[in-house]
Amino acid sequence: MPFSRSLTIVGCHSEGEVGDVITGGVLDVPGKTMYDKLVHFETKEDSLRQLLLNEPRGRSSINTNLILPACDPRADAGFLIMESEEYAPMSGSNTICTTTVLLETGMISMKEPFTEVTLDTAAGLVTVTAEFTVPGIGEVSVDIAYGGMMYVLVDAASLGLMVDNQQSPQLIEIGERIKRAVEAAYTPIHPENSGIKGFSVLEFTEPLKIEDGFKVASNAVVVSPGRFDRSPCGTGTSARLAVLHARGEIKEGEIFKHRSIIGTEFVSRIRGTTKVGEYPAVLPTVKGRAWITSFKQVVLDSTDPFPQGFRVGDQWHIPPN
């Protein structure tokens, strides 16, 4: 069996969301910034993402992270996030998975009592609010916020829904419809990087409540091609913090516990405020956990008829020809 490719991968998940990490078999690519490297892979070497995330090696609910040398000298390492449909500029759960693997494998030395790790990504922060009409649903009030990715945030109760596993089919179906309606009416563009624009994620939210003196809320993030982020979602938490702060519902320094549709939790706070371009912004901190699940060697046989994997319409969105 002559192998044309061999990759070393550490399996990992953060509060339920899979974020495997490539630790060997991929060289660095040209780019002055990590965003440049993202564009390089997206336009010139997307076969790597397809090989790992398409079937038979992947599935729609897997993310894979690629560790690369940082572009910013202040960073310990750089990494890119490969998802089923895109290269995400930023993701909280994937950041936690990547950091866990870097530390647990000894690629970055641990220090007691705390280890500070700086990762080079393609992220930022900005908020906007708008209203849209969704076919078959009517007028829907949404918030638009940037927490490392552009988010459409929708109050689940405003549509007669709850963030509950029993309502998963409705949440996914309606979430995708709202996302498409917003895309058709408005295209947000990052004020400092025009390459980051548009929507790929929608966050259903529930109201804040108080538990043991802390502000707590549940959410469900709908990720393309139509599935839930299993974790509370780091970028979604950052976007939610921005919206809550803009509405005066949370102050700097207050602890906000954000829960996923499976009940796992990220603990977050706003450590300060700033501006990105002309927009007010918050500086979020998100704390979570991750667990290594496997060490695996992924190979590509030179005779394999599916060098970039395949997709079947029972679980993947197959666009019309």
C-alpha positions as CSV (number, residue, x, y, z in Angstrom):
1,M,0.0,0.0,0.0
2,P,2.0,3.0,-1.2
3,F,0.9,6.0,0.8
4,S,0.8,9.4,-0.9
5,R,0.2,11.3,2.3
6,S,0.6,10.7,6.1
7,L,-0.7,13.0,8.8
8,T,-0.3,12.8,12.6
9,I,-3.5,14.0,14.4
10,V,-4.4,14.3,18.1
11,G,-8.1,13.8,18.7
12,C,-9.6,16.3,21.1
13,H,-13.0,17.8,22.1
14,S,-13.9,20.9,24.1
15,E,-17.1,20.4,26.2
16,G,-18.4,18.1,23.4
17,E,-17.3,19.9,20.3
18,V,-14.7,18.0,18.4
19,G,-11.6,19.9,17.5
20,D,-8.9,17.5,16.4
21,V,-5.4,19.0,16.0
22,I,-2.8,18.2,13.2
23,T,0.6,17.9,14.8
24,G,2.6,16.5,11.9
25,G,2.7,16.1,8.2
26,V,1.9,19.6,7.0
27,L,4.6,22.3,6.3
28,D,4.2,26.0,6.7
29,V,2.8,28.1,3.8
30,P,3.5,31.7,2.7
31,G,1.8,34.6,4.4
32,K,2.6,37.7,6.3
33,T,-0.4,37.1,8.6
34,M,-2.4,34.0,9.7
35,Y,-5.3,35.3,7.6
36,D,-2.9,35.2,4.5
37,K,-2.2,31.6,5.4
38,L,-5.9,30.9,5.7
39,V,-6.5,32.3,2.2
40,H,-3.6,30.2,0.9
41,F,-5.1,27.0,2.1
42,E,-8.6,28.0,1.0
43,T,-7.5,28.9,-2.5
44,K,-4.5,26.6,-3.2
45,E,-4.4,23.7,-0.7
46,D,-8.1,23.0,0.2
47,S,-7.5,19.3,-0.6
48,L,-6.2,18.9,3.0
49,R,-9.5,20.1,4.6
50,Q,-11.5,17.9,2.2
51,L,-9.3,14.9,2.9
52,L,-9.8,15.2,6.6
53,L,-13.4,16.5,7.0
54,N,-15.2,14.7,4.2
55,E,-16.1,11.1,4.5
56,P,-14.7,8.5,5.1
57,R,-12.2,10.1,7.5
58,G,-14.4,12.9,8.7
59,R,-18.0,13.9,9.3
60,S,-20.1,17.1,9.4
61,S,-19.7,17.6,13.1
62,I,-15.8,17.5,13.2
63,N,-13.4,20.4,13.1
64,T,-9.7,20.1,12.5
65,N,-7.0,22.5,13.6
66,L,-3.7,23.0,11.9
67,I,-0.7,24.3,14.0
68,L,1.6,26.5,12.1
69,P,4.5,28.9,12.9
70,A,3.1,32.2,14.2
71,C,3.3,35.4,12.0
72,D,3.2,37.7,15.0
73,P,6.4,37.4,17.1
74,R,4.5,37.8,20.3
75,A,2.6,34.5,19.7
76,D,3.7,31.1,20.9
77,A,2.2,29.4,17.9
78,G,-0.2,30.0,15.0
79,F,-3.2,27.9,14.0
80,L,-5.9,27.7,11.4
81,I,-9.4,26.2,11.9
82,M,-10.9,23.9,9.2
83,E,-14.6,23.3,9.4
84,S,-17.0,21.3,7.2
85,E,-17.8,24.3,5.0
86,E,-15.1,26.9,5.6
87,Y,-12.0,28.1,7.3
88,A,-13.2,29.9,10.4
89,P,-11.2,33.0,11.3
90,M,-11.6,32.1,15.0
91,S,-13.4,29.6,17.3
92,G,-13.3,29.4,21.1
93,S,-13.7,25.7,21.4
94,N,-11.1,25.0,18.7
95,T,-8.7,27.5,20.5
96,I,-9.2,25.5,23.7
97,C,-8.6,22.2,21.9
98,T,-5.5,23.5,20.2
99,T,-4.1,24.9,23.4
100,T,-4.8,21.6,25.2
101,V,-2.9,19.6,22.6
102,L,0.0,22.1,22.5
103,L,0.4,21.7,26.3
104,E,-0.5,18.1,26.8
105,T,1.9,16.9,24.1
106,G,4.7,19.1,25.4
107,M,4.9,21.3,22.3
108,I,4.6,24.2,24.7
109,S,5.9,23.8,28.2
110,M,3.5,24.0,31.1
111,K,4.3,26.3,34.0
112,E,2.8,26.4,37.5
113,P,0.4,27.6,38.6
114,F,-0.7,29.0,35.3
115,T,0.6,28.7,31.7
116,E,0.0,31.6,29.4
117,V,-0.3,30.7,25.7
118,T,-0.6,33.3,22.9
119,L,-1.9,32.0,19.7
120,D,-1.8,33.8,16.3
121,T,-5.2,33.7,14.6
122,A,-7.3,35.9,12.3
123,A,-9.8,37.4,14.8
124,G,-11.3,40.8,15.9
125,L,-14.6,42.2,17.3
126,V,-17.5,44.4,16.2
127,T,-21.3,44.7,16.8
128,V,-24.4,45.8,14.8
129,T,-28.2,45.4,15.2
130,A,-30.9,44.8,12.5
131,E,-34.3,43.3,11.8
132,F,-35.2,41.0,8.9
133,T,-38.2,39.2,7.5
134,V,-37.9,35.4,7.0
135,P,-40.1,33.6,4.4
136,G,-42.6,31.4,6.2
137,I,-41.8,32.9,9.6
138,G,-42.3,36.7,9.3
139,E,-40.4,39.5,10.9
140,V,-37.5,38.3,13.1
141,S,-35.5,40.6,15.4
142,V,-31.9,39.7,15.4
143,D,-28.6,41.0,16.7
144,I,-25.4,40.9,14.5
145,A,-22.1,40.7,16.4
146,Y,-18.6,39.7,15.7
147,G,-16.8,37.5,18.2
148,G,-14.1,36.1,15.9
149,M,-16.9,35.1,13.3
150,M,-19.9,37.1,12.2
151,Y,-23.0,36.0,14.2
152,V,-26.7,36.3,13.8
153,L,-28.2,36.1,17.3
154,V,-31.9,35.3,17.7
155,D,-33.9,35.0,20.9
156,A,-35.3,31.5,20.7
157,A,-38.5,32.4,22.7
158,S,-39.4,35.1,20.1
159,L,-40.0,32.2,17.7
160,G,-41.8,30.0,20.2
161,L,-38.7,27.8,20.6
162,M,-36.4,26.7,23.4
163,V,-32.7,25.7,23.5
164,D,-33.5,22.1,24.1
165,N,-32.3,18.9,22.4
166,Q,-35.9,17.8,21.9
167,Q,-36.4,20.8,19.5
168,S,-33.2,20.2,17.6
169,P,-34.8,19.6,14.2
170,Q,-36.9,22.9,14.4
171,L,-33.9,24.9,15.7
172,I,-31.7,23.7,12.8
173,E,-34.3,24.1,10.1
174,I,-35.5,27.6,11.2
175,G,-31.9,28.7,12.0
176,E,-30.8,27.9,8.5
177,R,-33.8,29.8,7.0
178,I,-33.1,32.9,9.1
179,K,-29.4,32.8,8.2
180,R,-30.2,32.7,4.5
181,A,-32.7,35.6,4.9
182,V,-30.2,37.7,6.7
183,E,-27.5,36.9,4.1
184,A,-29.9,38.0,1.3
185,A,-30.5,41.4,3.0
186,Y,-27.3,42.3,4.6
187,T,-23.6,41.6,4.4
188,P,-21.5,42.6,7.4
189,I,-17.8,43.4,6.7
190,H,-15.1,43.5,9.3
191,P,-13.9,47.1,9.6
192,E,-10.2,46.2,9.6
193,N,-10.2,43.1,7.3
194,S,-12.6,43.3,4.4
195,G,-11.8,39.6,3.7
196,I,-13.9,38.7,6.7
197,K,-17.5,39.1,5.8
198,G,-20.9,37.4,5.7
199,F,-22.5,34.8,7.9
200,S,-22.0,31.1,8.5
201,V,-23.2,30.8,12.0
202,L,-26.5,31.6,13.9
203,E,-26.9,31.6,17.7
204,F,-30.2,30.9,19.4
205,T,-30.2,32.6,22.8
206,E,-32.1,32.3,26.0
207,P,-32.5,35.1,28.6
208,L,-30.1,35.7,31.4
209,K,-30.9,34.1,34.8
210,I,-29.1,34.2,38.1
211,E,-27.6,31.0,39.6
212,D,-25.5,31.1,42.8
213,G,-24.9,34.8,42.2
214,F,-23.7,34.4,38.6
215,K,-25.3,35.4,35.3
216,V,-26.1,32.2,33.3
217,A,-27.7,31.6,29.9
218,S,-28.0,28.7,27.4
219,N,-27.5,28.9,23.7
220,A,-27.4,26.8,20.6
221,V,-25.1,27.7,17.7
222,V,-26.2,26.5,14.2
223,V,-23.1,25.8,12.1
224,S,-23.1,25.1,8.4
225,P,-24.1,22.8,6.8
226,G,-26.8,22.6,9.4
227,R,-25.7,21.1,12.8
228,F,-25.1,22.3,16.3
229,D,-21.8,23.3,17.9
230,R,-21.7,20.8,20.8
231,S,-19.8,23.2,23.0
232,P,-21.1,26.6,24.4
233,C,-19.1,28.1,21.5
234,G,-16.3,30.5,22.3
235,T,-16.8,33.0,19.5
236,G,-20.6,32.8,20.1
237,T,-19.9,33.6,23.8
238,S,-17.8,36.5,22.8
239,A,-20.5,37.8,20.4
240,R,-23.2,37.3,23.2
241,L,-21.0,39.3,25.6
242,A,-20.8,42.1,23.1
243,V,-24.6,42.2,22.7
244,L,-25.3,42.0,26.4
245,H,-22.8,44.8,27.1
246,A,-24.3,47.0,24.4
247,R,-27.7,46.5,26.0
248,G,-26.4,47.2,29.5
249,E,-27.2,43.7,30.7
250,I,-23.6,42.8,31.8
251,K,-20.8,44.9,33.1
252,E,-17.1,44.7,32.8
253,G,-15.7,42.0,35.1
254,E,-19.0,40.2,35.7
255,I,-18.9,36.5,35.3
256,F,-21.1,35.1,32.6
257,K,-21.6,31.3,32.4
258,H,-22.7,30.2,28.9
259,R,-24.2,26.8,28.4
260,S,-24.5,24.6,25.3
261,I,-27.4,22.5,24.1
262,I,-25.9,19.5,25.9
263,G,-25.4,21.4,29.2
264,T,-21.6,21.9,29.0
265,E,-20.3,25.3,30.1
266,F,-17.8,28.1,29.3
267,V,-17.1,30.7,32.0
268,S,-16.5,34.2,30.5
269,R,-16.2,37.9,31.4
270,I,-15.5,41.2,29.8
271,R,-12.0,42.4,30.8
272,G,-12.3,45.8,29.1
273,T,-13.7,47.8,26.2
274,T,-12.2,49.2,23.0
275,K,-13.1,50.2,19.5
276,V,-12.5,48.3,16.2
277,G,-12.7,50.7,13.4
278,E,-15.6,53.0,14.2
279,Y,-17.5,50.4,16.3
280,P,-17.5,49.9,20.1
281,A,-16.1,46.6,21.1
282,V,-15.5,44.5,24.2
283,L,-12.4,42.5,25.2
284,P,-13.8,39.0,26.1
285,T,-12.1,36.2,28.1
286,V,-13.5,32.7,27.7
287,K,-12.5,29.8,30.0
288,G,-13.3,26.2,29.1
289,R,-11.9,22.6,29.2
290,A,-10.9,20.1,26.6
291,W,-10.0,16.4,26.7
292,I,-7.7,14.5,24.4
293,T,-9.5,11.5,23.0
294,S,-7.0,9.8,20.6
295,F,-3.7,9.8,18.8
296,K,-4.1,8.7,15.2
297,Q,-2.2,8.5,12.0
298,V,-4.2,9.5,8.9
299,V,-3.0,8.2,5.6
300,L,-3.9,8.4,2.0
301,D,-3.3,5.4,-0.2
302,S,-2.2,6.4,-3.6
303,T,-4.8,4.1,-5.1
304,D,-7.7,5.4,-3.0
305,P,-10.5,6.6,-5.4
306,F,-11.5,9.4,-2.9
307,P,-8.3,11.5,-2.3
308,Q,-10.5,14.4,-1.2
309,G,-13.2,12.3,0.5
310,F,-16.9,12.4,-0.5
311,R,-20.3,13.7,0.8
312,V,-23.6,12.0,0.8
313,G,-26.9,14.0,0.9
314,D,-28.3,12.2,4.0
315,Q,-26.0,14.2,6.3
316,W,-24.4,16.8,4.1
317,H,-25.9,19.8,2.3
318,I,-25.4,19.1,-1.4
319,P,-25.9,22.3,-3.4
320,P,-27.8,22.1,-6.7
321,N,-25.7,21.8,-9.9
